[in-house]
Amino acid sequence: MLRKQVAKGNPFRTAKIAAIVLPLLCLALPSVWLMMNVSPLWRDVDAYVQLTYPPGQSTILLHGPLYCELARVPLWMGHRATGGAMHLGAFMKRPRLTNARIAMLLLVQHLGFCLSAFYLISALATSLTVRLILAAFIASHSMFYAFAHCLGSETLSMITILLLVGLGIRMLASFPNVKVRSWSLLGLLLVCSILTRHINAVLAGLFPLAFVLSAIAQHWSVPRKRSDGNSVAPRFREQARACGISVAVGVAALLLASGYTHLLCRKAHINARSEFGVTFVWRLDFLTAMPVSARASLLEKIADRVHLADSRKFLAVLQTWVDHHSSWDPFQFLAAVRTSLGAEDSKAWHEHFDRVLNDVAAAFLSPPVSPLPAIAFDDFARATSLTEGDMAGYLFSSTDYVNTHRDHVPQVAGLITFRNPIEQVMKFQGATYFHLWNFLSFRGWCIVWSGAVALLCLMGRGAPQLIRRVISYAAVLCAVGLLMTLANFFFAQIMPRFALPMFELLLLSLTILLGTLLSAGVEIRKPADPRPTGWGRSRAVDGNEDEFAIAEP
């Protein structure tokens, strides 16, 4: 009997394997093309700092420490694969860059992105057809793969956010019976995201907002009593409980991320402190566009807000420097300030200078002084007009920036990206793949997203609970992405990479809506089957049943 079954094969098992392998192959195709044709991209000199500098102020405080640490493990793997004998601990402190090591790091980054994308897709559908459509949709977005092919912390941030979104779908599936391991994994991913990029701390509010919005939608769309006369109050208690747990997890993640940073600082023998003042120096570009009298009045107002004597000296140098320069160069300005303040090459002086920068930044930002909010919102409006081609093009430009500043990056001379003429890398900037969706800016994608929400509402009239949860989650994803991008422009001048969170979360939100639409269509049209093929067959929730509902993976 067993031989007969083996001979005939198991069609269900074959279909299950195909539903895993084929979407993964679809997701991997752009990665294979990039690895075979395009030299590694660099997120300017910051990527070099993150990969090569020893543990210290730059790799722990200025940049998120997680990428600075984890990226060195694939580099070490490439080191060992090519016959190197250095132990991991020694390599982590003083890594050396070679083509083989960089290739290993890019391979891990592409693999991490593809597996994370499949993690999301597998939560949305079990049908091979639906999974292939979703995989093709994600694979068509060159922005994801350009960042996966780029050295810099934005890549790890993109992957952790993708995992967070996929976990959210699974928690949505099992609500209200969310398991402890899901909450634990949520906390771990939040910690990893925060340790990758500081702005990701905003993600701690993602799930509380999703539960609050879902509860509000439920309040307005569900009668206070069901047809059997029982109250629906338990549902609101479940929403409140989930919201409370998600707040606790978010706060715990923030504390753990801060504690880990303090631990790294202690091992590196430096004092833990914020570096947001250093970043804010780039935002001072708005002063160059102000009239002289208005600028002088503003700086006088800021001088009354600061607390340190050297902060007032900083502002005096700032006013003089801006008056004599038509364009803003943060590096030249910082050099002038250090000279004016009597810079010393000591740890204590660097810590004091950071306090000065933080004092000045806080004076500008608490509360934000005019015209800073207007400038930030103007940059945000410009960011919403960007396309995915602009995002990919920025990474090519930042790679060229490294090429023109080789004196700051001594290890790159022998790397394939910079060994040959840079034109061989830049020619791929015009490749068709990087411009597939150029006819849609971020604003255009918002219109598409709105249409998907409207269509989902029309198709899902038989499943109001599902629609409420999915749309609430999708809306919060978009809102948090917009908030992260807007917050960036209060601290730094506009750069396309700052638009990555809002682009990524909008496209992932759209993927969720698309997966729900496709799975809903499958479930509505298919007869009852004990094995769910989309979001699952109907199930009872507090006595009510949807025509189709999210199935726990």
C-alpha positions as CSV (number, residue, x, y, z in Angstrom):
1,M,0.0,0.0,0.0
2,L,2.8,2.4,0.9
3,R,4.7,1.6,-2.3
4,K,1.5,2.3,-4.3
5,Q,1.1,5.7,-2.6
6,V,4.7,6.6,-3.3
7,A,4.4,5.5,-6.9
8,K,1.3,7.7,-7.4
9,G,2.8,10.6,-5.5
10,N,0.9,13.0,-3.2
11,P,-0.7,15.8,-5.3
12,F,-1.4,17.8,-2.2
13,R,2.2,17.6,-1.0
14,T,3.5,18.5,-4.5
15,A,1.2,21.5,-4.6
16,K,2.3,22.6,-1.2
17,I,6.0,22.4,-2.2
18,A,5.3,24.3,-5.4
19,A,3.5,27.0,-3.4
20,I,6.8,27.5,-1.5
21,V,9.4,27.1,-4.2
22,L,7.9,28.9,-7.1
23,P,7.1,32.2,-5.3
24,L,10.6,32.1,-3.8
25,L,12.1,31.7,-7.3
26,C,10.0,34.6,-8.5
27,L,11.2,36.8,-5.7
28,A,14.8,35.8,-6.3
29,L,15.0,36.6,-10.0
30,P,15.7,40.3,-9.6
31,S,18.3,39.5,-7.0
32,V,20.0,37.1,-9.3
33,W,20.1,39.7,-12.1
34,L,21.5,42.3,-9.8
35,M,24.2,40.0,-8.4
36,M,25.3,39.0,-11.9
37,N,25.3,42.4,-13.5
38,V,25.4,45.3,-11.1
39,S,28.4,46.1,-8.9
40,P,27.6,46.6,-5.2
41,L,26.0,50.0,-4.5
42,W,27.1,52.1,-1.5
43,R,25.0,54.4,0.6
44,D,27.8,57.1,0.5
45,V,30.6,57.2,3.0
46,D,28.3,56.3,5.9
47,A,28.3,52.7,4.6
48,Y,32.1,52.6,4.8
49,V,32.0,53.8,8.4
50,Q,29.4,51.2,9.4
51,L,31.4,48.4,7.9
52,T,35.0,49.2,8.8
53,Y,35.2,51.5,11.8
54,P,35.9,49.9,15.2
55,P,33.2,49.9,17.9
56,G,32.9,53.5,19.0
57,Q,30.9,56.7,18.7
58,S,30.3,56.4,15.0
59,T,29.2,52.8,15.0
60,I,27.2,52.8,18.2
61,L,25.7,56.3,18.7
62,L,25.7,58.1,15.4
63,H,24.6,55.1,13.3
64,G,22.4,52.3,14.6
65,P,24.7,49.6,16.0
66,L,22.9,46.5,14.8
67,Y,23.8,46.8,11.1
68,C,27.4,47.8,12.1
69,E,27.7,44.5,14.0
70,L,25.6,42.0,12.0
71,A,27.0,43.1,8.6
72,R,30.5,42.1,9.7
73,V,29.5,38.4,10.2
74,P,28.9,37.8,6.4
75,L,32.1,39.7,5.8
76,W,33.9,37.4,8.1
77,M,32.2,34.4,6.4
78,G,33.7,35.6,3.1
79,H,37.0,36.0,4.8
80,R,37.0,32.4,6.0
81,A,35.7,31.1,2.6
82,T,38.7,32.6,0.9
83,G,41.2,31.1,3.3
84,G,41.4,33.7,6.0
85,A,42.3,32.6,9.5
86,M,41.3,35.6,11.6
87,H,38.8,34.8,14.4
88,L,35.4,36.5,14.4
89,G,36.1,38.6,17.5
90,A,39.3,40.2,16.0
91,F,37.6,40.6,12.6
92,M,34.6,42.4,14.1
93,K,37.0,45.1,15.5
94,R,39.1,45.7,12.4
95,P,37.3,44.2,9.3
96,R,39.0,44.4,5.9
97,L,37.0,44.8,2.7
98,T,37.5,42.5,-0.3
99,N,35.3,41.7,-3.3
100,A,34.5,38.2,-2.0
101,R,33.5,39.5,1.4
102,I,31.3,42.2,0.0
103,A,29.7,39.6,-2.3
104,M,28.9,37.4,0.7
105,L,27.3,40.4,2.5
106,L,25.1,41.2,-0.6
107,L,24.1,37.6,-0.9
108,V,22.9,37.5,2.7
109,Q,21.1,40.8,2.2
110,H,19.2,39.6,-0.9
111,L,18.5,36.3,0.8
112,G,17.2,38.1,3.9
113,F,14.9,40.3,1.8
114,C,13.5,37.4,-0.3
115,L,12.8,35.2,2.8
116,S,11.2,38.2,4.6
117,A,9.0,38.9,1.6
118,F,7.9,35.3,1.4
119,Y,7.1,35.4,5.1
120,L,4.6,38.2,4.4
121,I,3.2,36.4,1.3
122,S,2.8,33.1,3.0
123,A,0.7,34.9,5.7
124,L,-1.6,36.3,3.1
125,A,-2.3,33.2,1.0
126,T,-1.7,29.5,0.7
127,S,-2.9,29.3,-2.9
128,L,-0.1,29.0,-5.5
129,T,-1.7,31.4,-7.9
130,V,-2.2,34.1,-5.3
131,R,1.3,33.7,-4.0
132,L,2.8,34.0,-7.4
133,I,0.8,37.1,-8.1
134,L,1.9,38.7,-4.9
135,A,5.5,37.6,-5.4
136,A,5.5,39.1,-9.0
137,F,4.1,42.3,-7.6
138,I,6.9,42.6,-5.0
139,A,9.5,41.5,-7.5
140,S,8.5,44.3,-9.9
141,H,9.4,47.0,-7.4
142,S,13.1,47.7,-8.0
143,M,13.3,50.0,-5.0
144,F,13.4,47.0,-2.7
145,Y,16.1,45.2,-4.6
146,A,18.2,48.3,-5.1
147,F,18.4,48.7,-1.3
148,A,19.0,45.0,-0.9
149,H,22.0,45.4,-3.3
150,C,23.3,48.4,-1.4
151,L,25.7,48.6,1.6
152,G,24.1,50.6,4.4
153,S,21.8,50.3,7.4
154,E,18.7,51.1,5.4
155,T,18.8,47.6,4.0
156,L,18.5,45.9,7.4
157,S,15.9,48.4,8.4
158,M,13.9,47.5,5.3
159,I,14.1,43.8,6.1
160,T,13.1,44.2,9.8
161,I,10.1,46.4,8.8
162,L,9.1,43.7,6.3
163,L,9.2,41.1,9.0
164,L,7.2,43.3,11.4
165,V,4.5,43.7,8.8
166,G,4.3,40.0,8.1
167,L,4.1,39.3,11.9
168,G,1.3,41.8,12.1
169,I,-0.7,39.8,9.6
170,R,-0.2,36.6,11.6
171,M,-1.3,38.4,14.8
172,L,-4.3,39.7,13.0
173,A,-5.1,36.1,12.0
174,S,-5.0,34.8,15.5
175,F,-6.7,37.7,17.3
176,P,-7.9,37.6,20.0
177,N,-5.9,34.5,20.8
178,V,-2.5,36.0,20.1
179,K,0.2,33.7,21.5
180,V,2.9,34.8,23.9
181,R,5.6,33.8,21.3
182,S,4.1,36.3,18.8
183,W,4.2,39.1,21.4
184,S,7.8,38.1,22.2
185,L,8.8,38.1,18.5
186,L,7.1,41.5,18.1
187,G,9.3,42.9,20.8
188,L,12.5,41.3,19.4
189,L,11.8,42.8,15.9
190,L,11.0,46.2,17.4
191,V,14.3,46.1,19.2
192,C,16.2,45.1,16.1
193,S,14.5,47.9,14.1
194,I,15.3,50.5,16.6
195,L,18.9,49.4,16.9
196,T,19.2,49.6,13.1
197,R,17.9,53.2,12.6
198,H,16.9,55.6,15.4
199,I,13.8,56.8,13.5
200,N,12.4,53.3,13.7
201,A,11.4,54.0,17.3
202,V,8.2,55.4,15.8
203,L,7.3,51.8,15.0
204,A,6.6,51.1,18.7
205,G,3.3,52.9,18.1
206,L,2.3,50.8,15.1
207,F,0.4,48.0,16.8
208,P,-1.3,50.1,19.5
209,L,-2.6,52.4,16.8
210,A,-3.8,49.5,14.7
211,F,-5.8,48.1,17.7
212,V,-7.2,51.5,18.6
213,L,-8.3,52.2,15.0
214,S,-9.8,48.7,14.7
215,A,-11.8,49.2,18.0
216,I,-13.1,52.6,16.8
217,A,-14.1,51.1,13.5
218,Q,-15.9,48.3,15.4
219,H,-17.7,50.8,17.6
220,W,-19.2,52.6,14.7
221,S,-20.0,49.6,12.6
222,V,-21.3,47.0,15.1
223,P,-24.5,47.4,17.1
224,R,-24.1,47.4,20.9
225,K,-26.1,44.2,21.1
226,R,-26.2,41.2,18.8
227,S,-29.4,39.7,17.5
228,D,-29.4,37.2,20.4
229,G,-29.4,40.1,22.9
230,N,-25.9,39.6,24.2
231,S,-23.5,42.5,24.6
232,V,-20.5,42.9,22.4
233,A,-18.5,44.5,25.3
234,P,-16.1,41.5,25.5
235,R,-14.8,42.4,22.0
236,F,-13.9,45.8,23.2
237,R,-12.2,44.4,26.2
238,E,-10.2,42.1,23.9
239,Q,-9.2,45.1,21.8
240,A,-8.2,47.1,24.9
241,R,-6.2,44.2,26.3
242,A,-4.3,43.8,23.0
243,C,-3.7,47.5,22.9
244,G,-2.4,47.5,26.4
245,I,-0.1,44.5,25.7
246,S,1.2,46.2,22.5
247,V,2.0,49.4,24.4
248,A,3.9,47.4,27.0
249,V,5.8,45.5,24.3
250,G,6.7,48.8,22.6
251,V,7.9,50.4,25.8
252,A,9.9,47.3,26.7
253,A,11.5,47.3,23.2
254,L,12.5,51.0,23.6
255,L,14.1,50.2,27.0
256,L,15.9,47.1,25.8
257,A,17.3,48.9,22.7
258,S,18.5,51.8,25.0
259,G,20.0,49.3,27.4
260,Y,21.8,47.4,24.7
261,T,23.2,50.6,23.4
262,H,24.5,51.5,26.9
263,L,26.0,48.1,27.2
264,L,27.9,48.5,23.9
265,C,29.1,52.0,25.0
266,R,30.4,50.6,28.2
267,K,32.4,47.9,26.4
268,A,33.7,50.5,24.0
269,H,34.6,52.8,27.0
270,I,32.5,55.8,25.8
271,N,29.6,57.6,27.5
272,A,26.2,56.9,26.0
273,R,24.5,60.0,24.7
274,S,22.2,61.2,21.9
275,E,23.8,62.3,18.6
276,F,20.7,64.0,17.2
277,G,22.5,67.3,17.3
278,V,25.1,66.1,14.8
279,T,22.3,65.1,12.4
280,F,20.5,68.4,12.9
281,V,23.5,70.3,11.5
282,W,22.4,69.2,8.1
283,R,19.0,70.7,8.7
284,L,20.5,74.1,9.3
285,D,20.5,74.5,5.5
286,F,17.2,76.4,5.8
287,L,19.0,79.4,7.3
288,T,20.8,80.2,3.9
289,A,17.4,80.9,2.3
290,M,16.3,83.4,5.0
291,P,16.8,87.2,4.7
292,V,19.7,88.5,6.7
293,S,17.6,90.4,9.2
294,A,15.1,87.5,9.8
295,R,18.0,85.1,10.2
296,A,19.7,87.4,12.8
297,S,16.4,87.8,14.7
298,L,15.9,84.0,14.7
299,L,19.4,83.2,16.0
300,E,19.0,85.8,18.8
301,K,15.8,84.0,19.8
302,I,17.7,80.6,19.8
303,A,20.5,82.1,21.8
304,D,18.0,82.9,24.6
305,R,16.9,79.2,24.6
306,V,20.2,77.5,24.9
307,H,21.8,76.7,28.2
308,L,25.6,76.3,27.5
309,A,28.0,79.2,27.0
310,D,29.6,77.3,24.1
311,S,26.2,77.0,22.5
312,R,26.1,80.8,22.2
313,K,29.5,80.8,20.6
314,F,28.3,78.1,18.2
315,L,25.4,80.4,17.2
316,A,27.7,83.4,16.7
317,V,30.0,81.3,14.4
318,L,26.9,80.0,12.6
319,Q,25.6,83.5,11.9
320,T,29.0,84.7,10.6
321,W,29.5,81.6,8.5
322,V,26.1,81.7,6.8
323,D,26.5,85.4,6.1
324,H,29.7,84.8,4.2
325,H,28.6,81.6,2.3
326,S,25.9,81.3,-0.3
327,S,25.5,77.5,0.1
328,W,25.4,75.2,3.1
329,D,28.3,72.8,3.6
330,P,28.0,71.0,7.0
331,F,31.5,69.6,6.9
332,Q,33.2,72.9,6.4
333,F,30.9,74.6,8.9
334,L,31.7,72.0,11.6
335,A,35.4,72.4,11.0
336,A,35.0,76.2,11.5
337,V,33.1,75.7,14.7
338,R,35.6,73.3,16.1
339,T,38.4,75.7,15.4
340,S,36.5,78.6,17.0
341,L,35.7,76.6,20.1
342,G,39.3,75.4,20.5
343,A,38.9,71.8,19.4
344,E,40.9,69.2,21.3
345,D,41.5,65.6,20.4
346,S,40.2,64.2,23.6
347,K,37.1,62.1,24.5
348,A,35.9,64.7,27.0
349,W,36.0,67.5,24.4
350,H,34.1,65.4,21.9
351,E,31.4,64.6,24.5
352,H,31.2,68.3,25.4
353,F,30.8,69.2,21.7
354,D,28.0,66.7,21.3
355,R,26.2,68.3,24.3
356,V,26.6,71.7,22.5
357,L,25.1,70.4,19.3
358,N,22.3,68.7,21.2
359,D,21.6,72.0,23.1
360,V,21.4,74.0,19.9
361,A,19.2,71.4,18.2
362,A,16.8,71.2,21.1
363,A,16.5,75.0,21.1
364,F,15.5,74.9,17.4
365,L,13.1,72.0,17.9
366,S,11.4,72.4,21.3
367,P,9.1,73.8,20.0
368,P,10.1,74.0,16.3
369,V,10.8,77.6,15.4
370,S,9.5,79.3,12.2
371,P,10.2,78.7,9.4
372,L,11.5,75.2,10.2
373,P,8.1,73.5,10.2
374,A,7.3,75.1,6.8
375,I,10.6,73.9,5.4
376,A,10.0,70.4,6.8
377,F,6.5,70.1,5.3
378,D,7.8,71.5,2.0
379,D,10.5,68.8,1.9
380,F,7.8,66.2,2.8
381,A,5.6,67.4,-0.1
382,R,8.6,67.1,-2.5
383,A,9.2,63.6,-1.2
384,T,5.7,62.5,-2.0
385,S,6.4,63.4,-5.7
386,L,9.3,61.0,-5.8
387,T,9.1,57.7,-7.9
388,E,10.8,54.4,-7.3
389,G,13.2,55.3,-10.1
390,D,14.3,58.3,-8.0
391,M,14.9,56.0,-5.0
392,A,17.1,53.7,-7.0
393,G,18.9,56.6,-8.8
394,Y,19.8,58.0,-5.4
395,L,21.8,54.9,-4.5
396,F,23.7,55.1,-7.8
397,S,24.5,58.8,-7.0
398,S,25.6,58.0,-3.4
399,T,27.9,55.3,-4.9
400,D,29.4,57.9,-7.2
401,Y,29.8,60.2,-4.1
402,V,32.0,57.5,-2.5
403,N,34.1,57.4,-5.7
404,T,34.8,61.1,-5.6
405,H,35.7,61.0,-1.9
406,R,38.2,58.2,-1.9
407,D,40.5,59.9,0.5
408,H,37.9,59.2,3.2
409,V,37.5,55.5,2.2
410,P,41.0,54.0,1.8
411,Q,39.9,50.3,1.6
412,V,37.7,50.7,-1.5
413,A,40.4,51.1,-4.1
414,G,40.5,47.4,-5.0
415,L,36.8,46.8,-4.9
416,I,35.0,46.0,-8.1
417,T,32.7,49.0,-7.8
418,F,35.6,51.4,-7.8
419,R,38.4,49.5,-9.5
420,N,36.9,50.0,-12.9
421,P,35.6,53.3,-14.3
422,I,32.5,54.3,-12.4
423,E,30.6,54.7,-15.7
424,Q,30.4,50.9,-15.8
425,V,28.3,51.0,-12.6
426,M,26.3,54.1,-13.5
427,K,25.2,52.8,-16.9
428,F,22.7,50.4,-15.1
429,Q,21.0,53.4,-13.6
430,G,19.0,53.7,-16.8
431,A,18.1,50.0,-16.9
432,T,14.4,49.4,-17.6
433,Y,13.9,47.4,-14.4
434,F,14.6,50.5,-12.3
435,H,12.0,52.5,-14.1
436,L,9.1,50.1,-14.4
437,W,6.8,52.1,-12.1
438,N,8.1,55.6,-12.9
439,F,4.6,56.6,-14.2
440,L,3.4,56.5,-10.5
441,S,4.9,58.7,-7.9
442,F,4.1,58.2,-4.2
443,R,1.0,60.3,-4.6
444,G,-0.1,58.0,-7.5
445,W,0.4,54.9,-5.3
446,C,-1.8,56.6,-2.7
447,I,-4.6,56.8,-5.3
448,V,-4.1,53.1,-6.2
449,W,-4.2,52.3,-2.5
450,S,-7.5,54.2,-2.0
451,G,-9.0,52.3,-5.0
452,A,-7.9,49.0,-3.5
453,V,-9.6,49.9,-0.2
454,A,-12.8,50.8,-2.0
455,L,-12.8,47.6,-4.0
456,L,-12.1,45.6,-0.8
457,C,-15.1,47.2,0.8
458,L,-17.3,46.3,-2.1
459,M,-16.1,42.7,-2.4
460,G,-16.1,42.0,1.3
461,R,-19.6,42.9,2.4
462,G,-20.0,39.4,3.6
463,A,-17.0,39.7,5.9
464,P,-17.2,43.0,7.8
465,Q,-14.9,41.8,10.6
466,L,-12.1,40.9,8.1
467,I,-12.5,44.2,6.2
468,R,-12.3,46.2,9.4
469,R,-9.2,44.5,10.6
470,V,-7.4,44.6,7.3
471,I,-8.2,48.2,6.4
472,S,-7.4,49.4,9.9
473,Y,-4.0,47.7,9.8
474,A,-3.3,48.9,6.2
475,A,-4.2,52.5,7.1
476,V,-2.0,52.5,10.2
477,L,0.9,51.2,8.2
478,C,0.6,54.1,5.8
479,A,0.2,56.6,8.5
480,V,3.3,55.4,10.4
481,G,5.3,55.5,7.3
482,L,4.3,59.1,6.6
483,L,5.0,60.1,10.1
484,M,8.5,58.6,10.0
485,T,9.3,60.4,6.8
486,L,8.0,63.7,8.0
487,A,9.9,63.4,11.3
488,N,13.1,62.9,9.3
489,F,12.8,66.3,7.6
490,F,12.7,68.1,11.0
491,F,16.3,66.7,11.6
492,A,17.9,66.7,8.1
493,Q,17.5,68.1,4.7
494,I,15.6,66.1,2.0
495,M,17.2,63.0,0.7
496,P,15.4,60.3,-1.2
497,R,16.5,57.6,1.3
498,F,14.4,59.3,4.0
499,A,11.3,58.5,1.9
500,L,12.0,54.7,2.1
501,P,9.8,54.1,5.2
502,M,6.7,55.7,3.6
503,F,7.3,54.0,0.3
504,E,7.9,50.6,1.8
505,L,5.0,50.7,4.2
506,L,2.6,52.0,1.6
507,L,3.6,49.2,-0.9
508,L,3.4,46.5,1.8
509,S,0.0,47.9,2.8
510,L,-1.0,47.6,-0.8
511,T,0.3,44.1,-1.0
512,I,-1.9,43.2,2.0
513,L,-4.9,44.7,0.4
514,L,-4.1,42.9,-2.9
515,G,-3.6,39.6,-1.1
516,T,-6.9,40.0,0.7
517,L,-8.8,40.8,-2.5
518,L,-7.3,37.8,-4.3
519,S,-7.8,35.4,-1.4
520,A,-11.3,36.8,-0.8
521,G,-12.2,36.1,-4.5
522,V,-10.9,32.6,-4.2
523,E,-12.9,31.8,-1.0
524,I,-16.1,33.3,-2.3
525,R,-15.9,31.3,-5.5
526,K,-14.7,28.0,-4.2
527,P,-16.9,25.4,-2.5
528,A,-16.3,24.4,1.1
529,D,-12.9,22.7,1.6
530,P,-11.4,21.4,4.8
531,R,-8.1,22.7,3.7
532,P,-8.1,26.6,3.4
533,T,-6.6,28.0,0.2
534,G,-6.7,31.7,0.9
535,W,-7.4,33.6,4.1
536,G,-9.3,30.5,5.4
537,R,-12.9,29.4,5.6
538,S,-15.4,31.0,7.9
539,R,-15.1,30.5,11.6
540,A,-17.1,31.7,14.6
541,V,-15.9,34.7,16.6
542,D,-18.0,35.4,19.7
543,G,-21.0,33.9,18.0
544,N,-20.6,35.7,14.7
545,E,-19.2,34.2,11.5
546,D,-17.8,35.9,8.4
547,E,-18.1,34.5,4.9
548,F,-14.4,34.3,4.9
549,A,-11.9,35.2,7.6
550,I,-8.2,35.4,8.2
551,A,-6.8,32.0,8.9
552,E,-4.0,31.6,11.4
553,P,-0.9,30.4,9.5
